[in-house]
Amino acid sequence: MRKPLLGALLGVLLLATGAAPALATSHDADAATSTATATSTVTRTAAAVLPAQEAVAAVDFAGTVALSNCSGSVVRTPGSLSTDPALVLSNGHCLETGFPAAGQVILNRASTRTFTLLNSAGTGVATLRASKIAYGTMTDTDISLYQLTSTYAQIQSAYGISALELNSVRPTQGTAIKVVSGYWKRIYSCSIDGFAYQLKEGSWTWKDSVRYTSACDTIGGTSGSPVIDDATGKVVAVNNTGNEDGARCTVNNPCEVSENGTVTVRQGINYAQQTYGIVACVGAGSQIDLTRTGCTLPKP
């Protein structure tokens, strides 16, 4: 998992983020276990669908966030309304409640976790707060979605920052991408090298994972970074892991398993989980509805 390294704290403290990420013990140390209860009700009102960008700008840090132990981004679906509560995307293994077990799905659990919102230059401009963990799992994929106490319109009005849009179609091999880490304020550039039928790491198995070309040499703290298609500016995946030591299918050393069961280990190669499947599962008011047509995310 691409969580922070033990020696990362000093470097983080030197970053002008407005809120320095907390120390973590290793890539795969359990996340902080404290969680608080919050209440927040957001009423859906009539509003226009959020406008799509007229031109694709160069990928920067606008809309990304820094978590205490990972990276993330404020995201929306193509049909989101400006009055919908905003969503933050990261990894399931970045949850403050710890790693979900294989087969576990977390749905609508109260949270008051905070996120440092970054502008295009990578400067922290605001602290956003969650009302709940809308969804989280490490089964088939490795994602978390937090629902915020702020709407997309409120974030746009106060800070001039738009949410990143989730692409609703599967990415393709050879696509030029950027992996944008809000934790490290670093952007990695590479391409999609291919897809792993299954990616196994410890007790977890992920399906149809994105494999990067070697130029995206992501490190601890980049977990949860949005993977952005250079051509469209849309999010196509979320960064989550890499094989560090050449070991086979162990924590921090995922292996690829083909349809016929062949196991391949690619030391130094990193991976992400596709996000197009999230779109069909987000209903009115940014609510996660696993019964919606086309939604294939794992259910509790």
C-alpha positions as CSV (number, residue, x, y, z in Angstrom):
1,M,0.0,0.0,0.0
2,R,1.3,3.5,-0.8
3,K,0.9,5.0,2.7
4,P,3.6,7.2,4.3
5,L,7.0,6.0,5.2
6,L,8.3,6.3,8.8
7,G,10.8,9.0,7.9
8,A,8.3,11.2,6.0
9,L,7.2,13.5,8.8
10,L,10.1,16.0,8.5
11,G,9.6,16.5,4.8
12,V,5.8,16.9,5.3
13,L,6.3,19.5,8.0
14,L,8.3,21.6,5.5
15,L,5.5,21.7,3.0
16,A,3.2,24.7,3.0
17,T,0.0,22.8,3.2
18,G,-1.8,24.7,5.9
19,A,-2.2,21.3,7.7
20,A,0.7,18.9,7.9
21,P,-0.1,15.2,7.5
22,A,0.4,13.1,10.6
23,L,3.2,10.5,10.9
24,A,2.5,6.9,10.0
25,T,4.6,3.9,10.9
26,S,4.9,2.2,7.5
27,H,3.3,1.7,4.1
28,D,1.0,-0.9,5.6
29,A,0.6,0.2,9.3
30,D,-3.0,0.4,10.4
31,A,-4.6,3.8,10.0
32,A,-5.4,5.9,13.0
33,T,-8.3,4.3,14.9
34,S,-10.0,7.3,16.3
35,T,-13.3,8.3,14.7
36,A,-15.9,10.8,15.9
37,T,-19.6,11.2,15.3
38,A,-20.9,14.0,13.2
39,T,-24.4,14.9,12.0
40,S,-25.0,16.8,8.8
41,T,-28.1,17.0,6.7
42,V,-27.9,18.3,3.1
43,T,-31.1,18.8,1.3
44,R,-31.1,18.3,-2.5
45,T,-32.7,21.3,-4.2
46,A,-33.3,22.2,-7.8
47,A,-30.0,23.1,-9.5
48,A,-28.2,22.7,-12.7
49,V,-25.9,19.8,-13.4
50,L,-22.3,20.9,-12.8
51,P,-20.9,22.2,-16.0
52,A,-18.2,20.3,-17.8
53,Q,-14.9,22.1,-18.5
54,E,-15.0,23.7,-22.0
55,A,-11.3,23.1,-22.5
56,V,-8.9,20.6,-20.9
57,A,-6.3,22.5,-18.9
58,A,-2.9,21.1,-17.9
59,V,-3.2,18.8,-14.9
60,D,-2.4,20.5,-11.6
61,F,-3.2,20.1,-7.9
62,A,-6.6,22.0,-8.0
63,G,-9.2,19.8,-6.4
64,T,-6.8,17.4,-4.8
65,V,-6.6,17.0,-1.0
66,A,-4.1,15.9,1.6
67,L,-5.3,13.4,4.2
68,S,-3.5,12.7,7.5
69,N,-1.9,9.6,5.9
70,C,-2.7,9.6,2.2
71,S,-3.7,11.6,-0.8
72,G,-7.2,12.1,-2.3
73,S,-9.4,14.4,-4.4
74,V,-12.8,16.1,-4.5
75,V,-14.7,14.2,-7.2
76,R,-18.1,14.4,-8.9
77,T,-20.0,12.2,-11.4
78,P,-21.1,13.6,-14.8
79,G,-24.7,14.0,-13.4
80,S,-23.8,15.7,-10.0
81,L,-25.6,18.8,-9.1
82,S,-23.9,21.9,-7.7
83,T,-26.1,21.6,-4.6
84,D,-25.0,18.0,-3.9
85,P,-22.7,17.4,-0.9
86,A,-19.2,17.0,-2.3
87,L,-17.4,13.6,-2.3
88,V,-13.7,12.9,-1.5
89,L,-12.1,9.9,-3.2
90,S,-9.2,8.0,-1.6
91,N,-8.3,4.4,-0.9
92,G,-10.1,1.9,1.3
93,H,-6.7,1.3,3.1
94,C,-6.5,5.0,4.0
95,L,-9.7,4.9,6.2
96,E,-9.2,6.2,9.7
97,T,-10.9,3.1,11.0
98,G,-8.1,0.8,9.7
99,F,-7.9,-1.6,6.8
100,P,-11.2,-3.2,5.9
101,A,-11.0,-7.0,6.0
102,A,-11.2,-9.0,2.8
103,G,-15.0,-9.2,2.0
104,Q,-15.8,-6.2,4.2
105,V,-17.8,-3.2,2.9
106,I,-18.3,0.0,5.0
107,L,-21.4,2.0,4.1
108,N,-22.7,5.3,5.6
109,R,-20.5,5.3,8.8
110,A,-20.3,8.7,10.6
111,S,-16.9,10.5,10.3
112,T,-15.6,14.0,11.0
113,R,-12.3,13.5,9.2
114,T,-10.7,16.6,7.7
115,F,-9.0,17.1,4.4
116,T,-6.7,19.9,3.3
117,L,-7.9,21.3,-0.1
118,L,-5.2,22.3,-2.5
119,N,-5.3,25.0,-5.2
120,S,-3.6,24.6,-8.6
121,A,-0.1,25.5,-7.2
122,G,-0.4,22.8,-4.4
123,T,-1.1,25.3,-1.6
124,G,-3.5,24.4,1.1
125,V,-6.4,26.8,0.9
126,A,-9.1,25.3,3.1
127,T,-10.0,22.5,5.5
128,L,-12.9,20.4,4.4
129,R,-14.8,18.1,6.8
130,A,-16.6,14.8,6.3
131,S,-20.0,14.0,7.6
132,K,-19.6,10.3,6.9
133,I,-17.7,7.5,5.2
134,A,-20.2,7.0,2.4
135,Y,-18.4,3.9,1.1
136,G,-15.2,2.0,1.7
137,T,-13.8,-1.4,0.8
138,M,-10.7,-3.3,-0.1
139,T,-12.6,-6.1,-1.9
140,D,-12.4,-6.2,-5.7
141,T,-11.1,-2.6,-5.5
142,D,-9.4,-0.3,-3.0
143,I,-11.6,2.8,-2.6
144,S,-13.1,5.1,0.0
145,L,-15.6,7.8,-0.6
146,Y,-16.3,10.5,2.1
147,Q,-19.3,12.7,1.9
148,L,-18.5,16.3,3.0
149,T,-20.4,18.9,4.9
150,S,-19.9,21.3,2.0
151,T,-21.6,21.2,-1.4
152,Y,-19.8,21.5,-4.7
153,A,-21.2,25.0,-5.1
154,Q,-20.0,26.1,-1.7
155,I,-16.4,24.9,-2.4
156,Q,-16.5,26.6,-5.8
157,S,-17.8,29.9,-4.4
158,A,-15.5,30.1,-1.5
159,Y,-12.2,28.9,-3.1
160,G,-12.7,28.9,-6.8
161,I,-12.0,25.2,-7.1
162,S,-14.0,22.7,-9.0
163,A,-14.3,19.0,-8.3
164,L,-12.6,16.5,-10.6
165,E,-15.0,14.5,-12.8
166,L,-15.0,10.7,-12.7
167,N,-14.9,9.3,-16.2
168,S,-17.8,7.0,-16.8
169,V,-15.9,4.7,-19.3
170,R,-13.1,2.3,-18.8
171,P,-9.6,3.6,-19.6
172,T,-7.5,2.0,-22.3
173,Q,-4.0,0.7,-22.6
174,G,-1.5,3.4,-23.6
175,T,-3.5,6.3,-22.2
176,A,-1.2,9.1,-21.0
177,I,-1.9,9.8,-17.3
178,K,-0.9,11.9,-14.3
179,V,-0.9,10.6,-10.7
180,V,-1.4,13.7,-8.5
181,S,-0.4,13.4,-4.9
182,G,-1.9,15.9,-2.5
183,Y,0.1,14.5,0.4
184,W,3.5,15.1,-1.3
185,K,2.4,17.9,-3.7
186,R,4.0,15.8,-6.5
187,I,2.7,14.9,-9.9
188,Y,3.9,11.7,-11.7
189,S,3.6,11.3,-15.5
190,C,3.4,8.0,-17.3
191,S,1.0,5.8,-19.3
192,I,-1.3,2.9,-18.6
193,D,0.9,-0.1,-19.4
194,G,-1.9,-2.6,-19.1
195,F,-4.3,-4.2,-16.8
196,A,-4.0,-7.0,-14.2
197,Y,-6.9,-9.5,-14.3
198,Q,-6.4,-10.0,-10.6
199,L,-3.9,-8.2,-8.3
200,K,-3.2,-10.0,-5.0
201,E,-1.7,-8.4,-1.9
202,G,-1.8,-10.2,1.4
203,S,-5.4,-11.2,2.0
204,W,-6.8,-8.8,-0.5
205,T,-7.6,-9.3,-4.2
206,W,-8.4,-6.5,-6.7
207,K,-9.9,-6.9,-10.1
208,D,-8.9,-5.4,-13.4
209,S,-6.2,-3.1,-11.9
210,V,-4.4,-0.5,-13.8
211,R,-0.6,-1.1,-14.2
212,Y,1.6,1.9,-14.8
213,T,4.7,2.2,-17.0
214,S,7.8,2.5,-14.8
215,A,7.9,6.3,-14.9
216,C,5.2,6.5,-12.3
217,D,7.4,5.4,-9.4
218,T,4.9,6.3,-6.7
219,I,6.0,6.2,-3.0
220,G,4.4,6.0,0.4
221,G,1.9,8.8,0.9
222,T,0.6,8.7,-2.7
223,S,-2.1,6.2,-1.8
224,G,-5.5,7.6,-2.9
225,S,-4.1,10.0,-5.5
226,P,-6.4,10.5,-8.5
227,V,-5.1,9.1,-11.7
228,I,-6.0,11.7,-14.4
229,D,-6.3,11.1,-18.1
230,D,-4.1,13.8,-19.8
231,A,-6.4,14.2,-22.7
232,T,-9.7,14.6,-20.9
233,G,-8.7,15.8,-17.4
234,K,-11.0,13.2,-15.9
235,V,-10.3,10.7,-13.1
236,V,-9.9,7.2,-14.4
237,A,-8.4,5.4,-11.4
238,V,-7.1,5.9,-7.9
239,N,-3.5,5.1,-7.0
240,N,-3.0,2.3,-4.4
241,T,0.0,0.1,-4.4
242,G,3.3,-1.2,-5.9
243,N,5.7,-4.1,-5.6
244,E,8.6,-2.9,-3.5
245,D,10.8,-5.8,-2.9
246,G,10.1,-8.4,-5.6
247,A,8.2,-10.7,-3.1
248,R,5.2,-12.7,-4.3
249,C,1.7,-11.6,-3.3
250,T,2.7,-10.2,0.1
251,V,1.8,-6.9,1.7
252,N,3.6,-4.1,-0.2
253,N,4.4,-6.7,-2.9
254,P,1.4,-7.4,-4.9
255,C,1.4,-10.0,-7.7
256,E,-0.6,-10.2,-10.9
257,V,-2.7,-13.3,-11.5
258,S,-4.0,-14.1,-15.0
259,E,-7.3,-15.7,-15.9
260,N,-5.4,-19.1,-16.2
261,G,-3.8,-18.7,-12.8
262,T,-0.3,-17.6,-13.9
263,V,1.4,-15.5,-11.3
264,T,3.6,-12.6,-12.4
265,V,5.7,-10.4,-10.1
266,R,6.9,-7.0,-11.3
267,Q,9.3,-5.5,-8.8
268,G,9.2,-1.7,-8.9
269,I,5.9,-1.5,-10.8
270,N,2.9,0.4,-9.4
271,Y,-0.8,0.1,-9.7
272,A,-4.2,1.8,-9.4
273,Q,-7.8,0.8,-9.2
274,Q,-10.2,1.9,-11.9
275,T,-13.0,4.3,-10.9
276,Y,-15.5,4.3,-13.8
277,G,-17.6,1.7,-11.9
278,I,-18.3,4.3,-9.1
279,V,-20.4,6.5,-11.4
280,A,-23.4,4.2,-11.6
281,C,-23.5,3.8,-7.8
282,V,-23.9,7.5,-6.9
283,G,-27.5,8.6,-6.7
284,A,-29.4,11.7,-5.8
285,G,-27.7,13.9,-3.3
286,S,-24.4,12.1,-3.6
287,Q,-25.8,9.1,-1.8
288,I,-24.2,5.7,-2.6
289,D,-26.9,3.4,-3.8
290,L,-25.6,-0.1,-4.5
291,T,-29.0,-1.1,-6.0
292,R,-28.8,1.3,-8.9
293,T,-28.8,-0.1,-12.4
294,G,-25.2,-0.8,-13.6
295,C,-23.7,-0.5,-10.1
296,T,-21.3,-3.4,-9.5
297,L,-19.4,-2.2,-6.4
298,P,-19.2,-4.9,-3.7
299,K,-22.1,-4.9,-1.3
300,P,-22.1,-5.3,2.5
